[in-house]
Amino acid sequence: MTEKKNIAIMGAGLVGSLLSLYLAKRGHKVDLYERRPDLRKNVIDGGRSINLALSDRGWRALKGIGIEEEVRKVSIPMYGRMMHDEQGKLTYQPYGKEGQAIYSVSRGGLNMALMNLSEPNNDITYHFSRQATDVNLRTNEVQLRNTETGSTETIQPDLLFGADGAFSVVRGAMQRTERFDYQQSYLEYGYKELTIPAAAGGGWAIEKNALHIWPRGNYMMIALPNLDGSFTCTLFFPYEGERSFAAIQNEQDLLGFFREVFPDALPLMPELVQDYFEHPVGSLVTVKCFPWSYEDKSLLIGDASHAVVPFYGQGMNAGFEDITVLDQMLDSFDGENWGQLFEAFERRRKPNADAIADLAVLNFIEMRDKVADPRFLLRKKIEGKISEQYPDKWIPLYSMVTFTDLPYSYALETGRQQDKIMKKVMKHIKSIEDYDKPEVQKLLEKQLVTKEKLKKYDKSAGLE
């Protein structure tokens, strides 16, 4: 490292807190500015939490800074999806191979863990209740207002990182520059946080090591386990329509709806009425923009540059992977031309950010509509058999995204090719036994071996 920089990170959430550890490791002085009060001392944003699904890309970033084992203490493995139909019948679908899991973790719990791990570092300082009101990109001056006292101050760091989320103030300043592309799109669905409390004698009222889904066609509910035995539930629901947030006006509407469509969940949710009417409706936004940097002074990272909807469980993982990639690029950085580094980083990450945004919307449709379809479940089993038979040529799309470090863009393109092949294969299959039919095997050999339609699984395409 040729020069130690004074770096300001706007936003002390998950990405900002982890980024501070990586930058301080390289000798920089890091100040984090967060508009909210210290969440370790204050309960904030009640009713707006979607539990996070930590997977391989996120674990890789945590391991890279040596805090993987600490975070495992506050996470719960989920080995598959547990689907609940309208009669309460359960169907289980593993996420990957035996032993592979995604991990349920509380957003607040993980954020507090990262803060507690980073704050003792003398090169890292947190500043809470500091709201950025204006950013001058040309001079790197940021005006801050203390939300507790009303006082103001101006900072001028050497480098500015915008890790301040989907509605980033730093990105807002970039949007006012020339040739800045920006796009945001909302789903016609919102979400509301609900709760299944711990069982009367302690422990979990439903299967602990699974992500629970109640798929209902054009809406759904999910539940992820917490360490205290409870589950954080999220109802994804249209804003308007016959069955929507607008249609439920009172307790009678709510209970009647749940009795009809979530009958097995209702007895487990004694606080349903209170949760539903007290908690706000959250929105689901996708943000795409470019460039992510301004000259050699500032860089957007995480949701500030690529917010995605939560249906692949990759928002946090993608933000953490940003940090992994940036850290790898810093290994060969000369310490001089930060603008060149930022430009190389954003061009490398932009195609993958766009890919996971598209994949997340597609997975919403799958979770909402398809996971209750027996034909879809059969197809998943057939894909598993293909993966076992051709392990170097077929990794299911979900596994590519969740259990490898292959670029998201690679996974999206390969998944499209796989879908075309599966549509041909499924024309010959009515049950799992049909997989061994000669015509099926001949078709697979033609598609996967002779024509080489799918790229070979290549570790060099990943981060290593």
C-alpha positions in Angstrom: 0.0 0.0 0.0 1.6 3.3 -1.1 -0.7 5.7 0.6 -3.1 5.4 3.6 -6.4 7.1 2.7 -9.1 8.7 4.8 -12.2 6.9 3.6 -15.8 7.7 4.4 -18.5 5.1 3.9 -22.1 6.4 3.8 -24.3 3.7 5.4 -23.3 1.4 8.2 -25.5 -1.5 7.2 -24.3 -4.9 6.2 -22.2 -4.0 3.2 -20.8 -0.8 4.7 -19.8 -2.6 7.9 -18.1 -5.4 6.1 -16.4 -3.1 3.7 -14.9 -1.1 6.6 -13.2 -4.3 7.8 -11.7 -5.0 4.4 -10.4 -1.4 3.9 -9.0 -1.1 7.4 -7.2 -4.4 6.9 -5.3 -2.6 4.1 -4.3 0.2 6.4 -6.9 2.9 5.6 -8.7 5.0 8.1 -12.4 4.4 7.8 -15.3 6.5 9.1 -18.9 5.1 8.7 -21.9 7.5 8.7 -25.3 6.1 9.4 -28.6 8.1 9.4 -30.2 5.8 11.9 -29.2 5.6 15.6 -27.1 2.7 16.8 -29.3 -0.4 16.4 -27.5 -2.1 19.2 -29.1 0.4 21.6 -32.3 1.2 19.8 -35.1 -0.9 18.3 -35.6 0.6 14.8 -37.4 -0.2 11.6 -39.9 -2.4 13.4 -41.9 -4.6 11.0 -39.7 -4.1 8.0 -37.4 -7.1 8.3 -37.1 -9.9 5.7 -34.8 -12.5 7.2 -31.7 -12.9 5.0 -30.5 -16.1 3.4 -26.8 -16.3 3.6 -25.2 -18.5 1.0 -21.8 -19.4 -0.5 -21.0 -16.0 -1.9 -21.7 -14.3 1.4 -19.8 -16.9 3.4 -16.8 -16.4 1.1 -16.7 -12.7 1.9 -17.0 -13.3 5.7 -14.3 -16.0 5.5 -12.0 -13.6 3.6 -11.9 -11.3 6.7 -11.8 -14.1 9.2 -15.3 -13.7 10.8 -17.1 -16.7 9.2 -17.3 -18.7 12.4 -18.6 -15.8 14.5 -21.5 -15.3 12.0 -22.3 -19.0 12.0 -23.2 -18.7 15.7 -26.2 -16.4 14.7 -27.4 -18.4 11.7 -29.6 -21.5 11.1 -29.1 -23.8 8.1 -32.1 -24.4 5.8 -31.6 -27.5 3.6 -34.6 -27.0 1.4 -38.0 -25.6 0.7 -41.1 -26.8 2.6 -44.2 -26.1 0.6 -47.6 -25.9 2.4 -50.7 -26.4 0.2 -54.2 -25.0 1.0 -55.1 -28.2 3.0 -51.9 -28.0 5.0 -50.2 -30.9 3.2 -46.4 -30.6 3.1 -44.0 -31.1 0.2 -40.2 -30.9 0.6 -37.7 -29.9 -2.1 -34.0 -30.0 -1.2 -32.0 -26.9 -2.3 -28.9 -28.8 -3.5 -26.9 -31.9 -2.8 -27.0 -33.5 0.6 -25.6 -31.2 3.2 -25.9 -28.1 1.1 -27.9 -25.3 2.8 -28.7 -21.6 2.8 -28.6 -20.0 6.2 -31.3 -17.9 7.9 -30.0 -14.9 9.7 -31.6 -11.8 11.1 -30.7 -8.6 9.3 -30.4 -6.7 12.5 -28.6 -9.6 14.3 -26.0 -9.9 11.5 -25.6 -6.1 11.3 -24.9 -5.9 15.0 -22.5 -8.8 14.8 -20.5 -7.0 12.1 -20.5 -3.8 14.1 -19.3 -5.5 17.2 -16.5 -7.2 15.2 -15.4 -4.0 13.4 -15.8 -1.3 16.0 -12.8 -2.4 18.2 -10.5 -1.7 15.3 -8.8 1.6 15.9 -9.0 2.5 12.2 -12.8 2.1 12.1 -15.1 4.8 13.6 -18.9 4.7 13.5 -21.0 7.9 13.5 -24.7 7.3 14.1 -27.7 9.6 13.6 -25.8 11.4 10.7 -28.0 12.0 7.7 -26.3 13.1 4.5 -28.1 16.1 3.1 -25.8 17.0 0.2 -22.9 15.4 -1.7 -20.5 17.5 -3.8 -18.9 14.8 -6.0 -16.3 17.2 -7.5 -14.8 18.1 -4.1 -15.9 15.0 -2.2 -17.6 17.2 0.4 -20.6 15.7 2.3 -22.9 17.8 4.4 -24.3 15.9 7.4 -27.1 16.6 9.8 -27.2 15.2 13.3 -30.7 13.8 13.5 -30.6 14.0 17.3 -29.4 17.6 17.9 -30.1 19.2 14.5 -26.5 20.4 14.2 -24.6 20.2 10.8 -21.1 19.4 9.7 -19.2 18.9 6.5 -16.7 16.2 5.9 -14.2 15.9 3.0 -12.6 12.4 2.9 -10.0 11.3 0.3 -12.4 8.5 -0.9 -16.2 8.2 -0.6 -18.0 4.9 -0.8 -21.8 4.9 -1.2 -23.1 1.9 0.7 -26.3 3.7 1.6 -28.9 1.3 0.1 -31.5 1.4 -2.6 -32.3 5.1 -2.1 -28.6 6.2 -1.9 -27.9 9.8 -1.4 -24.5 9.3 -3.0 -26.1 7.8 -6.1 -28.6 10.7 -6.0 -25.7 13.1 -6.5 -24.3 10.9 -9.4 -27.7 11.0 -11.1 -27.3 14.7 -11.5 -24.1 14.2 -13.5 -24.0 13.9 -17.3 -24.5 10.5 -19.0 -25.6 8.7 -15.9 -28.0 5.9 -16.7 -30.6 5.1 -14.0 -33.6 2.8 -13.9 -35.8 1.7 -11.1 -38.8 -0.6 -11.3 -41.3 -1.7 -8.7 -43.2 -5.0 -8.5 -47.0 -4.6 -8.1 -46.6 -6.4 -4.9 -45.7 -5.2 -1.4 -44.7 -7.2 1.7 -45.7 -7.3 5.3 -43.7 -8.8 8.2 -45.6 -11.3 10.4 -44.5 -13.7 13.1 -44.8 -17.4 14.2 -43.7 -17.3 17.8 -41.7 -20.0 19.5 -43.7 -23.1 20.6 -45.2 -23.1 24.1 -42.4 -25.3 25.6 -39.7 -23.5 23.6 -38.3 -24.6 20.2 -39.8 -24.3 16.7 -43.4 -24.9 15.9 -42.7 -26.1 12.4 -39.6 -27.7 10.7 -36.6 -25.6 11.8 -34.1 -26.4 9.0 -36.3 -25.3 6.0 -37.5 -22.2 4.3 -41.3 -22.5 4.4 -43.4 -21.4 1.5 -47.2 -21.1 1.2 -47.5 -20.6 -2.6 -50.9 -19.4 -3.8 -50.7 -18.5 -7.5 -50.6 -14.7 -7.5 -49.4 -14.2 -3.9 -47.5 -16.2 -1.2 -46.2 -16.2 2.3 -42.7 -17.4 3.4 -41.2 -18.1 6.9 -37.6 -18.3 8.0 -36.4 -19.6 11.4 -34.9 -17.5 14.1 -32.5 -18.6 16.9 -35.2 -18.0 19.6 -37.6 -20.6 18.1 -39.7 -18.0 16.3 -40.1 -17.6 12.5 -40.1 -14.3 10.6 -43.0 -14.6 8.1 -43.3 -12.4 5.1 -46.6 -12.0 3.2 -46.0 -11.0 -0.4 -49.3 -9.6 -1.6 -50.7 -7.4 -4.4 -51.3 -3.8 -3.5 -54.7 -3.7 -5.3 -57.3 -6.3 -6.4 -59.8 -8.8 -5.1 -57.2 -10.3 -2.8 -54.7 -7.6 -1.9 -53.6 -5.3 0.9 -56.4 -2.9 -0.2 -59.0 -5.6 0.2 -58.2 -6.4 3.8 -59.8 -3.6 5.8 -60.4 -5.1 9.3 -59.8 -8.1 11.6 -62.7 -10.0 10.1 -61.3 -9.7 6.5 -57.9 -10.8 7.7 -59.0 -13.8 9.7 -61.4 -14.9 7.0 -58.7 -14.7 4.4 -56.1 -16.7 6.5 -58.7 -19.4 7.4 -59.3 -20.0 3.7 -55.8 -19.8 2.2 -53.3 -20.4 5.1 -55.3 -22.7 7.4 -52.3 -24.5 8.9 -50.4 -21.3 9.6 -53.3 -19.4 11.3 -53.2 -21.4 14.6 -49.5 -20.7 14.8 -49.9 -16.9 14.6 -51.6 -15.7 17.8 -50.2 -12.1 17.1 -51.4 -12.1 13.5 -54.0 -9.3 13.8 -51.6 -7.0 15.8 -48.7 -7.7 13.4 -50.7 -7.1 10.3 -52.3 -3.8 11.3 -49.3 -2.4 13.1 -46.6 -3.3 10.6 -46.1 -1.2 7.4 -46.3 -2.4 3.9 -42.8 -2.5 2.3 -42.1 -2.0 -1.4 -40.1 -4.2 -3.7 -37.7 -2.3 -6.0 -35.1 -3.1 -8.5 -32.4 -0.5 -9.2 -30.0 -0.6 -12.2 -27.6 2.2 -12.9 -24.2 3.0 -14.5 -21.5 4.2 -13.9 -21.1 3.3 -10.3 -18.2 5.8 -9.7 -17.2 9.4 -10.1 -13.7 10.0 -11.3 -11.1 8.9 -8.7 -13.2 10.1 -5.7 -16.3 8.0 -5.1 -17.8 4.5 -5.7 -21.2 3.0 -5.2 -21.4 -0.6 -3.8 -24.1 -3.0 -2.8 -27.8 -2.0 -3.0 -26.7 1.6 -3.8 -25.6 0.4 -7.3 -27.8 -2.7 -7.8 -30.8 -3.2 -5.5 -32.7 -6.4 -6.2 -36.0 -7.9 -5.0 -35.4 -10.6 -2.3 -36.7 -13.8 -4.1 -33.3 -15.4 -4.8 -32.0 -14.5 -1.4 -29.0 -12.8 -3.1 -29.2 -9.1 -2.3 -26.8 -9.3 0.7 -24.8 -12.0 -0.9 -24.3 -9.9 -4.1 -23.2 -6.9 -2.0 -20.8 -9.0 -0.1 -19.4 -10.5 -3.3 -18.8 -6.9 -4.5 -16.4 -6.6 -1.6 -14.7 -9.9 -2.4 -14.1 -8.8 -6.0 -12.9 -5.3 -5.0 -10.5 -6.8 -2.4 -9.1 -9.2 -5.1 -8.6 -6.2 -7.4 -6.8 -4.3 -4.6 -4.3 -7.1 -4.4 -2.8 -6.0 -7.7 -3.6 -2.3 -7.3 -0.6 0.1 -7.4 -2.3 2.5 -4.9 -2.2 5.4 -7.3 -5.0 5.5 -9.8 -8.3 4.9 -7.9 -10.4 6.1 -10.8 -9.0 3.4 -13.0 -9.6 0.8 -10.3 -13.2 2.0 -9.8 -13.9 1.8 -13.6 -12.5 -1.7 -13.9 -14.6 -2.8 -10.9 -17.9 -1.4 -12.1 -17.4 -2.9 -15.6 -16.6 -6.3 -14.1 -19.6 -6.3 -11.7 -22.3 -4.5 -13.8 -23.3 -7.5 -16.0 -23.5 -9.8 -12.9 -25.6 -7.2 -11.0 -28.0 -7.0 -13.9 -28.2 -10.8 -14.2 -29.1 -11.4 -10.5 -31.7 -8.6 -10.7 -33.4 -10.5 -13.6 -33.0 -13.9 -11.8 -34.6 -12.6 -8.7 -37.8 -11.5 -10.5 -37.9 -14.9 -12.3 -37.5 -16.8 -9.0 -40.5 -14.8 -7.6 -42.6 -16.3 -10.3 -41.2 -19.7 -9.6 -41.8 -19.5 -5.8 -45.3 -17.9 -6.2 -46.7 -20.1 -9.0 -44.7 -23.2 -9.7 -43.4 -24.8 -6.5 -46.8 -26.3 -5.7 -47.1 -27.8 -9.2 -46.3 -31.6 -9.3 -45.0 -31.3 -12.8 -42.5 -28.6 -11.7 -41.4 -30.7 -8.8 -40.9 -33.7 -11.2 -38.8 -31.5 -13.5 -36.6 -30.5 -10.5 -36.0 -34.2 -9.7 -35.1 -34.9 -13.3 -32.6 -32.0 -13.3 -31.1 -33.6 -10.2 -30.6 -36.9 -12.0 -29.0 -35.1 -15.0 -26.6 -33.3 -12.7 -25.6 -36.6 -11.1 -25.0 -38.2 -14.5 -23.2 -35.2 -16.1 -21.6 -33.4 -13.1 -19.1 -31.5 -15.2 -21.8 -30.3 -17.6 -25.0 -29.7 -15.6 -25.3 -27.7 -12.4 -28.9 -26.7 -11.8 -29.5 -22.9 -12.0 -30.3 -22.5 -8.4 -27.2 -24.3 -7.3 -25.0 -22.2 -9.7 -26.4 -19.1 -8.1 -26.4 -20.3 -4.5 -23.6 -22.9 -4.1 -20.9 -21.7 -6.5 -19.0 -18.5 -7.2 -19.7 -18.7 -10.9 -20.6 -15.2 -12.2 -24.4 -14.5 -12.1 -24.3 -13.6 -15.8 -22.8 -17.1 -16.6 -25.6 -18.7 -14.4 -28.3 -16.7 -16.2 -27.2 -17.6 -19.7 -26.5 -21.3 -18.8 -29.9 -21.5 -17.1 -31.6 -20.3 -20.3 -29.9 -23.0 -22.2 -30.8 -25.6 -19.6 -34.5 -24.5 -19.8 -34.6 -25.1 -23.5 -33.1 -28.6 -23.0 -35.5 -29.4 -20.2 -38.5 -28.5 -22.3 -37.4 -31.1 -24.8 -36.7 -33.7 -22.2 -40.0 -33.3 -20.3 -42.0 -34.0 -23.4 -40.8 -37.7 -22.9 -41.3 -37.9 -19.1 -44.4 -38.6 -17.1 -42.7 -40.0 -14.0 -39.2 -40.2 -12.5 -38.9 -43.8 -13.9 -39.1 -42.4 -17.5 -35.6 -40.8 -17.0 -34.0 -44.1 -18.0 -35.9 -44.5 -21.3 -33.6 -44.9 -24.3 -35.1 -41.9 -26.0 -34.5 -39.7 -23.0 -30.9 -40.8 -22.7 -30.3 -40.4 -26.4 -31.7 -36.9 -26.3 -29.5 -35.9 -23.3 -26.4 -37.4 -25.0 -27.2 -35.4 -28.1 -27.8 -32.2 -26.2 -25.0 -32.4 -23.6 -22.2 -34.5 -25.2 -22.4 -34.4 -29.0 -23.4 -30.8 -29.6 -21.7 -29.4 -26.5 -24.6 -27.0 -26.1 -23.7 -26.2 -22.5 -20.4 -24.8 -21.5 -18.4 -27.1 -19.3 -18.5 -26.2 -15.6 -15.4 -24.2 -15.4 -14.0 -23.0 -12.1 -11.9 -20.4 -13.9 -15.2 -18.6 -14.7 -15.6 -17.9 -11.0 -13.9 -15.6 -8.6 -10.8 -17.7 -8.0 
